[in-house]
Amino acid sequence: MSFGPPPSPYTASTLESENRRKRRRLRILGAAAAAVAVLCAGIWGLSHTPSDQRPTASRQDPDAIRETVERRPATPEGATAVTRRAKGVKAGQTIEATGTWATGKVFAKTLGNRITGFKIATNKEAWKIGFPGAVCAATPHVTVDGRTAVAFSGEATRTDPSGGVMSGPCDEIAMFDIDTGKRLWHVKLPEKELVPATVTMTRGKVIASWKDGSAAYAMADGKLLWSHVPGAVCGDSGYAGGKALVRLVKCGNADNRRFRVEGTNPRTGKSLWTYQVDPGVQDVRLVSSSPVVIAVAAGAPEITDLISLSDRGTVRASLSVPGQRYVTKCATDITGPVETCEAVVVGDRQLYVATQGRDYVAGSAHGQVANEIVAFDLATGKSVRKFDAKVGRPMYPVRMSGDRLIAYRSSVSRYAPSAAVSIDTASGKETLLLLFGTDGMSFFDYLDVRYEHGRIFFAATTIDGPVNKDGEGESEWLADGFETSG
């Protein structure tokens, strides 16, 4: 079954236009200090339970991928840590904002062809990295010592006669230090393709892929370690990094497409095991490399199922996650990265995914949104526990913190605070981490959400300019972060 040609990198697709209208509904996140202060004491008293979230000394190698364990703060009352707006966006203009990172000192955000770091203590610009063309891909992975990588175009962005933006090939990779803004190295990819490159990291390695080829580079100096060239029928579609390295290989054309997933030796690029995806699957995403979890679109253009694999590539379990029921944040753009599904959080034995919000009917609470986070067993695929959200405060998983789950409770009321909580996945007990205010509805589907070093950050993934020139000069929301005031 064919779904037509891939979207052109020169023009926005119809899907992007629809998403743009949705994203325009995002409201500015702001501190609702009064509401937080009123509710803080009562909520903190109810949720103040003994915590096992003590800071642990990291023994990881600096080149390993960061896995921080958060601790409960002295008080959950929130204060603004970072607030950023984008200025000078022209009418009808769309600027990609791919890449959001944070350390204990700096929040860094991509916008167009630059990355800017903001000192969290002062909310002031700390550094800026500029590139000739747009940053076209970024990995969310960060090393223990605070480095990460992006893909960018080595050619300046141009404007065509009709006013549309023309992007150059996504043909270079760079690694930089988030705390200092120092660009450590950059390399040109072996091929110049208009299809956006993707980038991920595993211990000591940065792996890029483009169209059907891929290459691995040493974190230390950008030295080429190995590369794959496309075959006559099959080629690399992308990788998932982190603790391990998993490759997605795509074969055939849109009318007869087949996929396989391969565990990959990061030192050599050679396959360790192979899982052949069933025929009829139209798309595949890589959710986690260890444990291995993939997402497939079976009989539909959107993701329908999650599959857990063993460390030998055999199927452990499969579970259904249709879009009308679950929030997965799996990208639908066939030219986009394959390491996605950021709303699916994978632990050692379980994965966690939120249900879609639904109307709650109970007296005066009618119409307020409710949902839950469902825990699925990776060995059986069965749901083993549900963590219920509060009425009017839908909840979504953000990441693991050791064996606990960090989740975001979004308030649909401007008079009640949103929250970050830590959930004991064995007992279901919650520990309140942070209370902060939001002004209006924030749509989790269209945000980068990061929780790091006791702070939560929300950032746009695309900036849309005003509809017409009358709105030019207004600043567009880019990011906000919150931390405890104690």
C-alpha positions in Angstrom: 0.0 0.0 0.0 1.4 3.3 -1.0 1.1 6.6 0.9 2.6 8.7 -1.8 6.0 10.4 -1.9 7.8 11.5 1.3 7.3 15.2 2.3 9.7 17.6 0.5 12.3 19.2 2.7 11.7 22.4 0.8 8.0 22.8 1.5 5.7 22.2 4.5 3.4 19.2 4.0 -0.3 19.2 4.6 0.3 17.3 7.8 2.7 19.9 9.0 0.0 22.6 8.3 -2.5 20.8 10.4 0.0 20.3 13.2 0.9 24.0 12.9 -2.7 25.0 13.6 -2.7 22.7 16.6 0.6 23.9 18.0 -0.6 27.5 17.7 -3.0 26.7 20.4 -0.2 26.3 22.9 -0.4 28.8 25.7 2.5 30.4 27.4 3.6 28.5 30.5 3.9 30.9 33.4 4.2 30.8 37.2 0.9 30.7 39.0 2.6 31.5 42.3 -0.5 32.3 44.3 -2.2 29.0 43.5 1.0 27.1 44.2 1.5 28.7 47.6 -2.1 28.1 48.7 -2.1 24.4 47.7 1.5 23.6 48.5 1.3 23.0 52.2 -1.7 20.7 52.0 -0.5 18.7 49.1 3.0 18.4 50.5 1.6 17.1 53.8 -0.5 14.4 52.1 2.4 13.3 49.8 5.3 13.6 52.3 6.4 9.9 52.6 9.8 8.4 53.4 11.8 8.6 50.2 14.3 6.2 48.8 15.4 8.8 46.2 18.7 9.7 47.8 21.4 11.1 45.4 23.7 8.3 44.4 27.3 8.8 43.5 27.7 8.1 39.8 30.4 5.6 38.9 29.7 5.8 35.2 32.4 6.6 32.7 32.2 10.2 31.4 31.5 8.8 27.9 28.5 6.7 29.2 24.9 8.0 28.6 23.6 9.9 31.6 21.1 8.1 33.9 20.5 10.5 36.8 18.6 9.5 39.9 16.5 12.4 41.4 15.9 13.1 45.0 12.9 14.6 46.8 13.4 18.3 47.4 13.0 20.0 50.8 9.9 21.7 49.5 7.9 21.2 46.3 6.8 24.8 45.9 8.0 25.9 42.5 9.7 29.0 41.1 10.7 30.0 37.6 14.1 28.7 36.6 14.1 29.6 32.9 11.6 31.4 30.7 12.4 32.1 27.0 10.6 33.7 24.1 11.6 33.8 20.4 11.6 37.2 18.8 11.6 38.3 15.1 9.6 35.4 13.7 8.0 36.6 10.5 4.4 36.1 9.4 3.9 32.6 8.0 7.4 31.5 9.0 8.0 28.1 10.6 11.3 27.6 12.5 12.3 24.2 13.7 13.4 23.9 17.3 14.8 20.5 17.4 16.8 19.8 20.5 16.2 20.4 24.3 18.7 19.6 27.0 19.5 20.5 30.6 22.3 19.9 33.1 22.6 21.1 36.7 23.8 24.5 35.5 22.5 25.2 32.0 19.3 24.8 29.9 20.1 24.6 26.2 17.6 25.0 23.3 17.9 24.8 19.5 16.1 27.4 17.3 16.7 27.4 13.6 20.5 27.4 12.9 21.7 28.1 16.4 21.8 26.5 19.9 21.6 28.8 22.9 22.5 27.9 26.5 20.9 29.8 29.4 22.4 29.8 32.9 19.7 28.4 35.1 20.7 30.5 38.2 20.2 33.8 36.3 18.0 32.9 33.3 20.5 34.8 31.2 22.2 33.7 28.0 25.4 31.9 28.8 26.6 31.0 25.3 25.5 30.5 21.6 26.6 28.2 18.9 25.8 29.1 15.3 25.7 26.9 12.2 25.6 27.7 8.5 22.2 26.0 8.0 19.5 24.7 10.2 20.0 22.1 13.0 18.0 19.3 11.4 18.3 16.5 14.0 19.3 16.2 17.7 19.6 13.4 20.2 18.0 13.7 23.6 20.9 11.5 25.0 23.5 13.3 27.1 26.8 11.9 28.4 27.6 11.7 32.1 29.9 14.7 31.7 27.3 16.8 29.8 28.0 16.4 26.1 25.5 15.8 23.3 25.3 15.8 19.5 23.3 17.3 16.6 23.1 17.1 12.9 23.0 20.3 10.8 23.2 21.6 7.3 26.6 23.0 6.1 24.8 25.3 3.7 23.0 28.5 4.6 19.2 28.4 4.5 17.8 30.2 1.4 14.5 31.7 0.4 12.9 30.8 -2.9 11.1 33.3 -5.2 7.7 32.4 -3.6 9.0 33.2 -0.1 9.4 29.5 1.0 12.4 28.4 2.9 14.8 26.1 1.1 16.9 23.9 3.4 20.3 22.6 2.4 21.4 19.0 2.8 21.6 17.7 6.4 25.2 16.7 6.0 27.2 17.5 9.1 27.4 16.2 12.7 28.7 18.2 15.7 29.3 17.4 19.4 29.2 20.1 22.0 29.5 20.7 25.8 26.1 21.8 27.3 27.7 23.6 30.2 30.2 25.6 28.3 28.8 25.8 24.8 32.1 24.7 23.4 31.8 22.9 20.0 34.1 20.0 20.5 34.2 18.7 16.9 32.2 18.5 13.7 32.5 16.2 10.7 30.9 16.0 7.3 28.8 12.9 6.5 30.0 10.7 3.7 26.9 11.6 1.6 24.9 14.8 1.1 21.3 14.0 1.2 18.2 16.2 1.4 16.5 13.6 3.6 17.3 14.7 7.2 20.0 12.8 8.9 19.4 11.3 12.4 21.8 11.2 15.3 22.0 9.1 18.5 24.7 8.2 21.0 25.8 5.2 23.0 28.9 4.9 25.2 31.9 6.5 23.5 30.1 6.6 20.1 28.0 9.1 18.1 26.0 7.3 15.3 24.5 9.2 12.4 22.3 7.8 9.6 20.9 9.4 6.4 18.6 7.9 3.8 20.0 4.4 3.6 23.6 4.8 5.0 25.1 5.3 8.4 28.4 6.0 10.2 29.8 5.9 13.8 32.2 8.5 15.2 34.3 8.5 18.3 33.0 10.9 21.0 36.5 12.0 21.9 37.5 13.5 18.5 35.0 12.7 15.8 37.1 10.0 14.2 35.2 7.7 11.8 35.0 4.2 13.4 32.8 2.4 10.8 30.2 3.0 8.2 27.5 1.3 6.3 26.6 1.9 2.6 23.1 1.0 1.3 22.7 -2.2 -0.6 20.7 -2.8 -3.7 17.5 -3.5 -1.8 18.1 -2.6 1.9 19.6 0.3 3.9 19.9 1.6 7.4 16.9 3.7 8.4 18.2 4.8 11.9 19.4 3.8 15.3 18.4 3.8 19.0 21.2 4.5 21.4 21.6 4.8 25.2 22.8 1.7 27.0 23.1 -0.3 23.8 22.8 0.2 20.1 19.9 -1.1 17.9 19.5 -0.5 14.1 16.4 -0.4 12.0 16.9 -1.6 8.4 14.4 -0.9 5.7 14.1 -2.9 2.5 12.1 -2.5 -0.7 9.9 0.4 -1.7 6.7 1.9 -0.4 4.5 -0.7 -2.1 6.5 -3.7 -0.8 8.3 -2.5 2.3 10.0 -4.8 4.8 11.8 -4.0 8.0 14.2 -5.8 10.3 15.7 -4.7 13.6 19.3 -5.6 14.5 21.2 -5.5 17.7 24.5 -3.8 16.7 28.0 -3.9 18.1 28.9 -0.2 18.6 32.6 -0.9 18.2 32.3 -2.6 14.8 28.9 -1.8 13.5 28.3 -5.6 12.9 25.0 -7.2 13.7 24.6 -9.2 16.9 21.1 -10.5 16.3 18.3 -9.9 13.8 14.5 -9.7 14.3 12.4 -9.8 11.1 9.4 -7.6 11.4 6.2 -9.2 10.1 5.1 -8.4 6.6 2.4 -5.8 6.3 3.9 -3.5 8.8 4.1 0.0 7.3 6.4 1.7 9.7 8.7 1.0 12.7 10.1 3.1 15.5 12.8 2.3 18.0 11.6 3.0 21.5 14.4 1.6 23.6 17.7 -0.2 23.1 17.9 -1.9 26.5 15.5 -3.5 27.1 14.7 -3.5 23.4 11.2 -2.1 22.6 10.0 -1.3 19.1 6.8 0.4 17.9 5.1 -0.8 14.7 2.3 0.5 12.5 0.5 -2.7 11.6 -2.2 -2.2 8.9 -2.3 1.6 9.6 0.0 4.6 8.9 0.2 5.3 12.6 1.8 3.3 15.4 -0.5 0.5 16.6 1.6 -1.8 18.8 4.6 -2.0 21.0 6.8 -5.1 20.9 9.4 -6.1 23.5 12.4 -8.2 22.4 15.0 -10.2 24.2 18.7 -9.5 24.1 18.8 -12.1 21.3 16.1 -10.5 19.2 13.3 -12.9 20.0 9.8 -11.6 20.8 8.9 -11.4 24.4 5.5 -9.7 24.2 3.3 -7.5 22.1 0.8 -5.0 23.3 -1.7 -2.8 21.5 -1.4 1.0 21.9 -3.8 2.6 19.3 -3.6 6.3 19.0 -7.2 6.9 19.9 -6.5 5.2 23.3 -2.9 6.0 24.2 -0.4 8.9 24.0 2.9 7.7 22.6 4.4 10.7 20.8 5.6 8.4 18.0 6.5 10.6 15.0 4.4 10.0 11.9 6.8 11.8 9.4 8.4 9.0 7.4 11.5 11.2 6.9 11.9 11.9 10.6 13.9 10.1 13.3 13.2 6.5 14.2 14.3 6.9 17.8 11.0 8.4 19.0 7.9 7.6 21.1 9.1 9.9 23.9 5.9 9.4 25.8 6.6 5.7 26.2 9.0 5.2 29.2 10.8 1.9 29.5 12.1 0.5 32.7 13.9 -2.8 33.4 10.7 -4.9 33.7 7.9 -2.7 32.7 7.0 0.1 30.3 4.7 3.0 31.0 2.3 4.8 28.7 -0.6 7.2 29.4 -4.1 6.9 28.1 -5.7 9.7 26.2 -7.6 12.2 28.3 -11.3 11.7 28.7 -14.3 13.6 30.2 -14.9 12.9 33.8 -18.5 12.8 34.9 -19.1 13.1 38.7 -21.4 15.9 39.8 -19.8 19.3 39.5 -16.6 17.8 38.0 -18.3 17.0 34.7 -16.2 17.8 31.7 -12.8 17.9 33.4 -10.1 15.7 31.9 -9.0 12.4 33.5 -6.6 9.7 32.4 -4.1 7.2 33.8 -0.6 5.8 33.2 -0.7 2.1 32.5 2.2 -0.2 33.4 2.7 -3.1 31.0 4.9 -6.1 31.8 7.7 -6.5 29.2 7.7 -10.3 29.5 4.0 -10.8 29.1 2.5 -7.7 27.5 -0.2 -7.6 30.2 -1.2 -4.5 32.1 -0.1 -4.9 35.7 -0.9 -1.6 37.3 -2.6 1.7 36.6 -1.7 5.0 38.2 -4.7 7.2 38.1 -4.5 10.9 37.5 -6.5 13.4 39.5 -9.6 14.9 38.0 -8.7 17.8 35.9 -5.0 17.0 36.0 -4.1 14.4 33.3 -0.8 12.6 33.9 2.0 11.5 31.6 5.3 9.6 32.1 8.5 11.5 31.6 11.4 9.2 32.4 12.8 6.6 34.8 14.7 7.7 37.9 16.3 4.5 39.1 13.4 2.1 39.6 10.9 5.0 40.1 8.8 6.7 37.4 8.8 10.5 37.1 5.5 11.8 35.8 4.0 15.2 34.8 0.6 16.2 36.1 -0.9 18.8 33.8 -3.5 21.1 35.2 -6.4 22.1 32.9 -7.3 24.9 35.3 -5.3 28.2 35.6 -6.2 28.2 39.3 -4.6 24.9 40.2 -0.9 24.0 39.9 0.7 21.4 37.7 3.1 19.0 39.3 6.0 16.7 38.8 5.8 13.5 40.9 7.9 10.4 41.5 6.0 7.1 41.5 7.0 3.9 43.3 6.2 1.5 40.5 5.8 -1.4 42.9 3.4 0.2 45.3 2.0 3.0 43.3 2.8 5.6 46.0 3.6 9.1 44.9 6.2 11.5 46.1 5.6 15.1 45.2 8.6 16.7 43.6 7.5 20.0 42.2 4.5 22.3 42.0 4.4 25.0 39.4 1.8 27.1 37.5 0.5 27.0 34.0 -1.6 29.5 32.2 -4.1 27.7 30.1 -3.8 24.2 28.5 -0.4 22.9 27.5 -0.5 20.1 25.0 1.9 17.3 26.0 1.9 15.9 22.5 3.7 19.0 21.0 6.2 19.7 23.8 9.7 18.5 24.7 9.5 17.7 28.4 12.7 17.2 30.4 13.1 16.6 34.1 16.7 16.9 35.3 18.4 17.8 38.6 15.1 18.6 40.4 13.8 20.9 37.6 11.2 20.4 34.9 11.5 22.1 31.5 8.9 22.5 28.7 10.0 23.5 25.2 8.5 24.0 21.8 9.6 21.7 19.0 8.6 24.2 16.2 8.0 27.9 16.3 5.2 29.3 14.1 5.2 33.0 13.2 2.0 35.1 13.3 -0.7 34.6 10.7 -0.2 38.0 9.1 2.2 40.9 9.3 -0.1 42.7 11.8 1.2 40.3 14.5 4.9 40.7 13.6 7.0 42.0 16.5 5.3 39.8 19.1 7.5 37.2 20.8 6.6 33.5 20.5 6.8 31.1 23.4 9.9 28.9 23.2 10.6 27.3 26.7 9.9 27.5 30.4 11.5 25.7 33.3 10.7 25.4 37.0 12.6 24.5 40.1 11.9 24.4 43.8 12.0 27.7 45.7 13.7 26.0 48.7 
